[in-house]
Amino acid sequence: MANPRELDKRRKSIRNIRKITRTMELIATARFRKAMDRANAATAYTNQIMKLVRDLTNAGVAVEHPLLEQRSDTANATLLVLAANRGFCGGFNGNVTRAGLSHLKTLREEAGEVRVEVSGKRGISGFKQGRVAADETFTQFEDKPAYDEVEVIANRYLEDYAAGRLDRLDVVYTRFESVSKQHATVETLLPLGGLDVNEQEQDEQRSSTVYEFLPSPESILEEVVPTSFRVKLFKCFLDTAVSEQIARMVAMKGATENAGDLIKQLSMQYNRARQGQITSELMDLIGGVEAIS
């Protein structure tokens, strides 16, 4: 028969764990809402920048920029993997790490030399377990990545690409699509793509959008194209942050519910053990009375 005291002690311990997981769930929920607002704002900003480039194209400007040129020979490539600094978020870190390791094998077959950069302590440890040494690591990004910090990394990529030290940049991160849908994805940010539009969209924009450029569309394009890359990279960090909080929120909610179910089971076992103990004591008492009489 189970010891009621041990069952009660275990039940109290699980209740304390449930309080912790519940608190972590509430914190993740609050951080998720703030991170989602930032991600949505960045999405709108990115879309507007890409729309401006398309409008420049429709205005008769030839979209020519070094960042848009496809290079036939990929001698130097960089793989940037975005993970989290902390755990307790289900399979979030494991999914993005596995996707990064898998894509690294493919990228090494396509490029001459591949540089690996990893953001997040969990991603760094995951690549170490996969026996892959990262050339550079980042641990300063939490649930509120700052644009200024991401811009420093983006400018380094832009300088390397312009100087010919970088031919391709692939980013592995968790894309945020909705509260119920996030998935690990690989996106090529350099050379830039996604500026092409079909004829129907061009006709719609020609009829609805009219711009006056000062000083010239070409000079504006020189500023917009690098900015679009910086914003895209920043959006990857924001998606990672909001997806991490969603994963932690879901994981902690599941842990809280499982703790509640376990407490119910232990309470039933405790009550049965306690009843059995009381029954045994009564039987001993009755037996003693009968022996005396």
C-alpha positions in Angstrom: 0.0 0.0 0.0 1.3 3.5 -0.9 2.4 5.7 1.9 -0.1 8.6 2.4 2.6 10.9 3.7 4.8 10.3 0.6 1.8 10.8 -1.7 0.9 14.1 0.0 4.5 15.3 -0.2 4.6 14.5 -3.9 1.3 16.2 -4.5 2.5 19.4 -2.8 5.7 19.3 -4.9 3.6 19.1 -8.1 1.4 21.9 -7.0 4.4 24.1 -6.6 5.6 23.1 -10.1 2.1 23.9 -11.5 2.3 27.4 -10.0 5.7 27.9 -11.7 4.5 26.7 -15.1 1.3 28.7 -14.8 3.4 31.9 -14.1 5.7 31.1 -17.0 2.6 30.7 -19.3 1.3 34.1 -18.2 4.6 35.8 -18.7 5.0 34.2 -22.2 1.5 35.3 -23.1 2.3 39.0 -22.2 5.6 38.9 -24.1 3.9 37.2 -27.0 1.4 40.0 -27.4 4.1 42.7 -27.4 6.3 40.7 -29.8 3.4 40.1 -32.2 2.6 43.8 -32.3 6.2 44.5 -33.3 6.2 41.7 -35.9 3.0 43.0 -37.4 4.3 46.5 -37.6 7.5 45.3 -39.3 5.5 43.3 -41.8 3.5 46.3 -42.8 6.7 48.4 -43.1 8.4 45.7 -45.2 5.4 45.4 -47.5 5.4 49.2 -48.0 9.1 49.2 -48.9 8.6 46.4 -51.5 5.6 48.2 -52.9 7.7 51.3 -53.3 10.3 49.4 -55.3 7.6 47.9 -57.5 6.1 51.4 -58.0 9.6 52.6 -59.1 9.6 49.7 -61.6 6.2 50.7 -62.9 7.4 54.3 -63.3 9.9 53.1 -65.9 12.9 52.9 -63.7 15.2 50.0 -64.4 15.6 48.1 -61.2 19.4 47.5 -61.2 21.3 47.1 -58.0 24.3 44.9 -56.9 22.1 43.3 -54.2 19.7 42.1 -56.8 22.2 40.5 -59.2 22.2 36.8 -59.2 25.8 35.4 -59.1 26.4 32.3 -61.2 29.3 31.1 -58.9 28.7 30.8 -55.2 32.2 30.8 -53.8 31.3 32.1 -50.3 28.1 31.6 -48.5 26.9 32.3 -45.0 24.3 30.4 -43.0 22.6 32.3 -40.2 20.5 30.2 -37.8 18.1 32.0 -35.3 17.3 30.1 -32.1 16.5 31.1 -28.5 18.6 31.7 -25.4 16.2 29.7 -23.2 14.4 26.4 -23.3 10.9 25.4 -21.9 9.4 26.1 -25.4 8.7 22.6 -26.7 10.3 21.7 -30.0 11.0 25.3 -31.0 14.8 25.2 -30.7 15.1 21.6 -31.8 13.2 22.2 -35.0 15.2 25.2 -36.1 18.5 23.5 -35.2 17.6 20.4 -37.2 16.6 22.5 -40.1 19.8 24.5 -39.9 22.0 21.3 -39.8 20.1 19.8 -42.7 20.4 22.9 -44.9 24.1 23.2 -44.0 24.7 19.9 -45.8 22.9 21.1 -48.9 24.6 24.5 -48.8 28.1 22.9 -48.6 27.4 21.0 -51.8 26.4 24.2 -53.6 29.0 26.6 -52.3 32.7 26.5 -52.1 33.0 27.8 -48.5 30.3 28.1 -46.0 30.4 30.3 -42.9 28.1 29.4 -40.0 26.6 32.0 -37.6 24.2 31.1 -34.8 22.0 33.2 -32.6 20.8 31.9 -29.3 22.4 29.7 -26.6 20.2 26.8 -27.4 21.0 26.9 -31.1 24.8 27.2 -30.2 24.6 24.1 -28.0 22.5 22.3 -30.7 25.2 22.9 -33.3 27.9 21.7 -30.9 26.0 18.5 -30.4 25.8 18.2 -34.2 29.6 18.6 -34.2 29.4 21.8 -36.2 31.6 24.7 -34.9 30.0 28.1 -35.4 32.2 30.8 -36.9 30.3 33.5 -35.0 27.6 33.4 -32.3 25.1 35.9 -30.9 23.5 35.8 -27.5 22.3 39.4 -27.0 18.9 38.9 -28.7 16.0 38.2 -26.4 12.2 38.6 -26.9 12.7 42.3 -27.9 15.4 42.4 -30.6 16.5 45.9 -31.3 16.8 47.2 -34.8 20.1 48.9 -34.1 21.7 45.6 -33.1 20.4 43.8 -36.1 21.4 46.7 -38.4 25.1 46.2 -37.3 24.9 42.6 -38.5 23.0 43.6 -41.7 25.6 46.2 -42.6 28.4 43.7 -42.3 26.6 41.4 -44.7 26.0 44.3 -47.1 29.7 45.3 -47.0 30.9 41.7 -47.5 28.5 41.2 -50.4 29.6 44.4 -52.1 33.2 43.5 -51.6 32.8 40.0 -53.1 33.5 38.3 -49.8 29.9 37.0 -49.7 27.8 35.6 -52.5 24.8 34.2 -50.7 23.2 34.6 -47.3 20.6 32.0 -46.1 18.7 32.5 -42.9 17.1 29.6 -40.9 14.4 30.9 -38.6 10.9 30.2 -37.4 8.4 32.1 -39.5 5.4 33.5 -37.8 2.2 33.3 -39.9 -0.5 33.2 -37.3 -1.0 32.3 -33.6 -1.7 28.7 -34.6 0.9 28.4 -37.4 4.7 28.8 -37.1 7.3 26.7 -38.8 11.0 26.5 -39.3 12.0 27.8 -42.7 15.0 28.7 -44.8 15.1 31.9 -46.8 17.8 33.4 -49.0 18.2 37.1 -48.3 21.2 37.8 -50.5 20.9 38.3 -53.3 17.6 40.0 -52.7 14.6 38.6 -54.5 10.8 39.0 -54.4 10.7 42.2 -56.4 9.1 40.8 -59.5 5.4 41.4 -60.0 3.0 40.1 -62.6 1.4 42.1 -65.4 -2.0 42.3 -63.6 -0.4 43.8 -60.5 1.5 46.3 -62.6 -1.6 47.4 -64.4 -3.5 47.9 -61.1 -0.6 49.9 -59.7 -0.2 52.0 -62.8 -3.9 53.0 -62.6 -4.0 53.7 -58.9 -0.5 55.0 -57.9 1.1 58.2 -59.1 4.4 59.4 -57.7 6.5 62.5 -58.0 10.2 61.8 -57.3 12.7 64.2 -55.9 15.6 64.2 -56.6 15.2 61.1 -58.9 13.8 57.5 -58.8 17.3 56.1 -59.2 18.7 57.9 -56.1 15.7 56.7 -54.1 16.3 53.2 -55.2 19.9 53.3 -54.0 18.5 53.9 -50.5 15.4 51.7 -50.6 17.1 48.4 -51.7 19.6 48.2 -48.9 17.0 49.3 -46.4 14.7 46.5 -47.6 17.4 43.9 -46.8 17.9 45.3 -43.3 14.2 45.3 -42.6 13.9 41.7 -44.0 16.6 40.5 -41.7 15.1 42.4 -38.7 11.7 40.7 -39.6 13.4 37.3 -39.3 14.6 38.2 -35.8 11.1 39.4 -34.8 9.4 36.3 -36.2 11.8 34.2 -34.1 11.0 36.2 -31.0 7.2 35.9 -31.3 7.4 32.3 -32.3 9.5 31.5 -29.3 6.9 33.1 -26.9 4.1 31.2 -28.6 6.0 27.9 -28.3 6.7 28.6 -24.6 3.1 29.6 -24.0 1.8 26.4 -25.5 4.4 24.3 -23.7 3.8 25.8 -20.3 0.0 25.5 -20.8 0.4 21.8 -21.5 2.7 21.4 -18.5 0.2 23.2 -16.3 -2.7 21.0 -17.5 -0.6 17.8 -17.1 0.3 18.8 -13.5 -3.3 19.3 -12.7 -4.2 15.9 -14.0 -1.4 14.3 -12.1 -2.5 16.1 -8.9 -6.0 14.6 -9.3 -4.5 11.1 -9.7 -2.4 11.6 -6.7 -5.3 12.9 -4.7 -7.3 9.8 -5.5 -4.4 7.6 -4.5 -3.9 9.6 -1.3 -7.6 9.3 -0.4 -7.6 5.5 -1.0 -4.3 5.1 0.9 -5.7 7.2 3.8 -8.9 5.3 3.9 -7.0 2.0 3.9 -4.8 3.2 6.7 -7.9 4.3 8.8 -9.6 1.0 8.1 -6.5 -0.9 9.2 -6.3 1.1 12.4 -9.9 0.5 13.2 -9.5 -3.2 12.6 -6.6 -3.2 15.0 -8.6 -1.3 17.6 -11.6 -3.6 17.3 -9.3 -6.7 17.6 -7.7 -5.3 20.7 -11.1 -4.6 22.3 -12.2 -8.1 21.5 -9.0 -9.6 23.0 -9.5 -7.6 26.2 -13.2 -8.6 26.6 
